[in-house]
Structure formats: C-alpha cells, structure tokens
Amino acid sequence: MSTFPRRQIVGAVAALALLLAPVPAVAQEEPEPPVTVPALTDWTPESGSYDFGPGTRLVAESPAELRVADTLADDLRAAGHGTVPVVGGGARTGDIVVDIQPSRKPLGAEGYELRAGKRLSVTGATEAGAFYGTRTLLQLLAQDDRIPAGRTVDVPRYKERGVGVCACYIHITVPWLENLVREMAYNKLNQLLLELKVKSDAHPEANTWGYFTKDEIRRLVAIGDKYHVEIIPEINSPGHMDPWIENRPDLQLTDTDGNKQTARLDITQPEAFSYYTSLIDEYAQVFTATSWHMGADEYMLGSDFAKYPQILKYAQEKYGPDATPQDAFVDFINRVHAYAAAKGKKLRIWNDGLTGANTVPVETDTTVEHWLNVAVKPSQLIDQGYSLMNASYSLYLIRGGFHSDTGSLYDQSWDPRSFEGEKLTSSAGITGAKISLWPDNGRGETENEVAVGLWPALRHVAQATWGEPHPDATYAEFTARGTAVGHAPGWRDLTRTPVADGTYTFQADGVSFDAEVARTPDGYVTLRGPAGCLAVSGGKLTLNVPLQPGVEATWDTCAAANTLQRWELQRVAGGYRLVNVITQMAMSVTDGRIVQYPPDQHPPAVWHLT
C-alpha cells in the first residue's frame, strides 16, 4: 500500500499528463533583414554573428579582388574603422573575404552573395558584383561592428540606375560632385549623366564661364571608375548650344527675319557637324564612358521649323520630296550616332524630339531617355526596338522650381515602368531610371540646399531600380533607412565654415573692409557691412545668374533669401579665398575694386581676416 495520499498521486498524474500533452504552436516571427539601402529582399538568418574588430583582415587573391579589397580598405579607414590590411591566403575568424567567381552566373553583372558568420564573405560573378557586396557591408558596419549571422543573394532588377546633373550653364563645384559619386555608389547607383562644358583647347572662343578644366574632370572620372559609377558626358545639340556657339554666329541657325539663333546649331551646315564632332573628340580625352549623350531635346523650343525653310530644303534634297523638316533633325542625330559608334560609343538622346513627324527613323540601337509626355509613347518606342531609360519629369529637382515629391512616389510604389503619360505592365526594354537636377533658376537654391532635397530622392530611385519599390509600410520608415546607414565613407560635410561668426576686417591687395560674418542655415556666410551685404548682382545674366567675369561685387540691401549674398570662405595658405556660392567665381582685386573671375583666369585674392 502506497504511503502517499491519494490526492497527491492524482495531482502528480495530472501534472504528468499536462507535461506530455501536445503544446500549441507559437508563431515564430522571422528576424527582420539587416537595414540597408536598397533593402535586402532575400535574407536567411543564422545563429550567431560576425564581429568586426582589431584583428580583421581583408582577404583577396586575384587582381580584381584586390581592387575591390583596396577600395574597401580605403572606405573602412574613411569611415573611422581603422586600417584593415589586405592579405592573401586562407581566411581566419574575423576576416572579410572578397571572392569573384565568374561561374556564379545567376548573380549576373552586378549581383552578389554576402555571408556573415565567424567570418564574412562577399562573392560576385564580376568585380562590380563583389564591389556592391562591400557597399552592403559598409552600411551594416555604419550601424554596428556586430553583424547578425546570415546570408543574402542580392541582384539588381535594372541595369541602369542613375542621376543626371545639368552643370551646363551654372557651375557646380567638384567637391559637391565627388560627394554625389560616393553617395551614388554607396546606394548602388551606377550611372551619372553630366551635361557640362569642359574648357576647350580647340575652341577657346567657347570658354565662357561655367566650364570645368580637363584635370578636374580627369580626377572626377577616376573617382567614378573606382566606385563603379560610369560618368557619361552630354553636350546638348542641336538645340541648347548657346554655351558653345554664342561667339560663333557662323554656326547659328538663321530665321526668315535674318535673326541669328544663339541656342540653335545650323544642322544644314557641314561645318556645324564638324564643330560638334570635334567637341566629342576633345571630351574623349578626359571621359572614359562607353556612351555619348547628345541631348537632342527642345530644338524648336519657342519656335517652329516654318521659320527655317532651309531645314526642309536640306531634308528634301537628301531624302526626297516627301521628307519633313524633322527628317533633317533625325539626320543630324544619325550622323552623330555613326560618328560616336566609330569611336566605340553608344548614343543616348532625350525623347521629346521624336514626335512622329519624321519619315527617317533614328537608329534603333540609340538609347532613348524618356522625360516628357509627347505623341510617341514609351510602348511605341520599345515596340520600334529602342532601349528606354525612365528619366521622368516627376523625378526632377529644379533649382528654384519643381521638386520631385519623393514621399508621394514612394507611397504609390513608383517603379521604372511608370513613364510620363504611360504606365507599362512589363519591364522589357526598360534599362532603368534616374533622377535629374536642373538649374532653370540658377540662383533659386545653393548647392547645399540642393543636397538636402537630393539625398532622399537619390535613395528612393536607388531602391526603385535595384529592388522592391516599397519595402517599408510608410515613407517615414523608408527614410529612416537612410538615417541608419548615413552618408558614404569619404563624404565631406560641405556646410562647415572655417571661421566663427563675428565682425572681421578683410584685407587683400590694398583693399580693406569691415564686415559682420554670419553663418547661413545652408552652411555658408553673409558679409554685412555698413552699406549692406556683399553680393554679386551686375553684368549679363544666364539663368538669372551674373556669370560675366570681371563683374564688381557690391554692397546691396541685405535680404536673407538672396542667394547671391552668400559666400564661401575657403581656407588657403596665408588666409582665405572669398567665393560667391552661386556664380562660383572667386573674388580678386583689380584697380582697387573687388571683382569676380574664374579661378583659372585671374589669381584669386587671399584675404587676411583680423
């Protein structure tokens, strides 16, 4: 007979029954993928973590792997992670392995696999793929030196992911463009279109201000090459040619009233074609891109072909009596196409010149960048055999004008199939998309103000071209990703000013003035003197900006919104340069006057501040 009371025995049996009874399944939430921009859509978590630390090495073997590793080492140092050695041989715990395996065909030209565990590896089928794996790694390390263990395979949906910048009239500083290239690469964008003027040796009469020197472009292109951002140059033609032909009336189109059109190249002249192709040759000295963008937009902006009967005459003489003026325009495009192809470059144009009024087709291996809704729709262009890039006006950021509503586009799950005037159901024939920065009112915003609006738009187009267009439930959650990953290693804060607010005496080359230096919200300064605020406001205006060299600085009525009253103090040996942030010309002293000049045309004054 048991010595335990019966109630204790029954209780024990009941407890045992509870222990042996089936337990209802508890829903286990999958861990969220680590935070990146673009977001990771394929993440398999594993137990443990990868720990980056003082013993970490970068392991690489082949020349391509070593290039990726060397760039990563530079970026780790710039991001404050110290000096990480690049080594060969076997990997050990804590190491980062850069691996390029051409046999990994599913990864494509830019995809990669990242594995994090006791060591971390990034694997691509190409150098570009491995490079993009390192961008993800840098974003993860920007948040924590401990990365959750797991694996991702990350492949872009579109091959062209870009930004377009018109530095064509209003100069943009090279440090600003360098920031842009680094930020693009950090977010896996790979194409930068630059409409700009390179200072010409062949045509010195065209060197009105707004240009870049060849050495400046070489340095910028080298950064682009290092960070896998192809920098494609554009000289817009045959319209918008005034930066090049304003001093060449012999090349300007003449209307029926005898008026020369400074913005329109006369496409009926052989000399005009030779002039344009000579510029292509000169740009080839500094640009390494495999594409050439000739613009080809808005040739008849504010006018029409009827004002230029010589164009119809040219078309009919070449293509017969049924030819249209548009055929002469297309003929110019195709001749540039042939010239660029002979130099190993593929042609790119804007879409709005393709109105359907032509009988001669544009060569079908021309990439059309679609920005404006016109009669010929995107689907028609794709059906005709053209590759199409989405450069939608809804993605534009214009100085002093329209700004893309990035939040609204995100909420709509915008993707590159959404063109102006038509939403396509398939991505076939679409190369990708880009945002565009244009200076329609050059004094509307400063560079630093443009940057504030640019970074969210840049990250959005990066997301929409690489992965799922709507990875987070709200736009606020998506923008938080950008905050989490921060800026690219090597990104420079261009809002810093080298002197404290206060009143100073400025002295240079026999000129002296007193001014109160006050920092502006966008990181520049104003100079307030007894007669007002120092500004540049005279001379010929281009896009509302006084770009004429030799214009004197004046003391104007102070106005906080007047961007022409904002200045950058650049520290140089012995003092400071004084640069207007809109004209981007440095102040020199001539005959006792403070005047602006391009920095390579006249020695900038060195100002001593006391």
Residue, then its C-alpha position, 0 to 999 in steps of 0.5 A: m500500500s502506497t504511503f502517499p495520499r491519494r490526492q497527491i498521486v492524482g495531482a502528480v498524474a495530472a501534472l504528468a499528463l499536462l507535461l506530455a500533452p501536445v503544446p500549441a504552436v507559437a508563431q515564430e516571427e522571422p528576424e527582420p533583414p539587416v537595414t540597408v539601402p536598397a533593402l535586402t529582399d532575400w535574407t536567411p538568418e543564422s545563429g550567431s554573428y560576425d564581429f568586426g574588430p582589431g584583428t580583421r583582415l581583408v582577404a583577396e587573391s586575384p587582381a580584381e579582388l584586390r581592387v575591390a579589397d583596396t577600395l574597401a580598405d580605403d572606405l573602412r579607414a574613411a569611415g573611422h574603422g581603422t586600417v584593415p590590411v589586405v592579405g592573401g591566403g586562407a581566411r581566419t575568424g574575423d576576416i572579410v573575404v572578397d571572392i569573384q567567381p565568374s561561374r556564379k552566373p545567376l548573380g549576373a553583372e552586378g549581383y552578389e552573395l554576402r555571408a556573415g558568420k565567424r567570418l564574412s564573405v562577399t562573392g560576385a560573378t564580376e568585380a562590380g558584383a563583389f564591389y556592391g557586396t562591400r557597399t552592403l557591408l559598409q552600411l551594416l558596419a555604419q550601424d554596428d561592428r556586430i553583424p547578425a549571422g546570415r546570408t543574402v543573394d542580392v541582384p539588381r532588377y535594372k541595369e541602369r540606375g542613375v542621376g543626371v546633373c545639368a552643370c551646363y550653364i551654372h557651375i557646380t563645384v567638384p567637391w559637391l560632385e565627388n560627394l554625389v559619386r560616393e553617395m551614388a555608389y554607396n546606394k548602388l547607383n551606377q550611372l551619372l549623366l553630366e551635361l557640362k562644358v569642359k574648357s576647350d583647347a580647340h575652341p577657346e572662343a567657347n570658354t565662357w564661364g561655367y566650364f570645368t578644366k580637363d584635370e578636374i574632370r580627369r580626377l572626377v572620372a577616376i573617382g567614378d571608375k573606382y566606385h563603379v559609377e560610369i560618368i557619361p558626358e552630354i553636350n546638348s545639340p542641336g538645340h541648347m548650344d548657346p554655351w558653345i556657339e554664342n561667339r560663333p554666329d557662323l554656326q547659328l541657325t538663321d530665321t526668315d527675319g535674318n535673326k541669328q539663333t544663339a541656342r540653335l546649331d545650323i544642322t544644314q551646315p557641314e561645318a556645324f557637324s564638324y564643330y560638334t564632332s570635334l567637341i566629342d573628340e576633345y571630351a574623349q580625352v578626359f571621359t572614359a564612358t562607353s556612351w555619348h549623350m547628345g541631348a537632342d531635346e527642345y530644338m524648336l523650343g519657342s519656335d517652329f521649323a516654318k521659320y527655317p525653310q532651309i531645314l526642309k530644303y536640306a531634308q528634301e534634297k537628301y531624302g526626297p520630296d516627301a521628307t519633313p523638316q524633322d527628317a533633317f533633325v533625325d539626320f543630324i542625330n544619325r550622323v552623330h550616332a555613326y560618328a560616336a559608334a566609330k569611336g566605340k560609343k553608344l548614343r543616348i538622346w532625350n525623347d521629346g524630339l521624336t514626335g512622329a513627324n519624321t519619315v527617317p527613323v533614328e537608329t534603333d540601337t540609340t538609347v532613348e531617355h524618356w522625360l516628357n509626355v509627347a505623341v510617341k509613347p514609351s510602348q511605341l518606342i520599345d515596340q520600334g526596338y529602342s532601349l528606354m531609360n525612365a528619366s521622368y519629369s516627376l523625378y526632377l529637382i529644379r533649382g528654384g522650381f519643381h521638386s520631385d515629391t519623393g514621399s508621394l512616389y514612394d507611397q504609390s510604389w513608383d517603379p521604372r515602368s511608370f513613364e510620363g503619360e504611360k504606365l507599362t505592365s512589363s519591364a522589357g526594354i526598360t534599362g532603368a531610371k534616374i533622377s535629374l537636377w536642373p538649374d532653370n533658376g540658377r540662383g533659386e537654391t545653393e548647392n547645399e540646399v540642393a543636397v538636402g532635397l537630393w539625398p532622399a530622392l537619390r535613395h528612393v530611385a536607388q531602391a526603385t531600380w535595384g529592388e522592391p519599390h516599397p519595402d517599408a509600410t510608410y515613407a517615414e520608415f523608408t527614410a529612416r533607412g537612410t538615417a541608419v546607414g548615413h552618408a558614404p565613407g569619404w563624404r565631406d560635410l560641405t556646410r562647415t565654415p572655417v571661421a566663427d561668426g563675428t565682425y572681421t576686417f578683410q584685407a587683400d591687395g590694398v583693399s580693406f573692409d569691415a564686415e559682420v560674418a554670419r553663418t547661413p542655415d545652408g552652411y555658408v556666410t553673409l558679409r554685412g557691412p555698413a552699406g549692406c551685404l556683399a553680393v554679386s548682382g551686375g553684368k549679363l545674366t544666364l539663368n538669372v545668374p551674373l556669370q560675366p567675369g570681371v563683374e564688381a561685387t557690391w554692397d546691396t540691401c541685405a535680404a536673407a533669401n538672396t542667394l547671391q549674398r552668400w559666400e564661401l570662405q575657403r581656407v588657403a595658405g596665408g588666409y582665405r579665398l572669398v567665393n560667391v556660392i552661386t556664380q562660383m567665381a572667386m573674388s580678386v582685386t583689380d584697380g582697387r575694386i573687388v571683382q569676380y573671375p574664374p579661378d583659372q583666369h585671374p589669381p584669386a585674392v587671399w584675404h587676411l581676416t583680423 
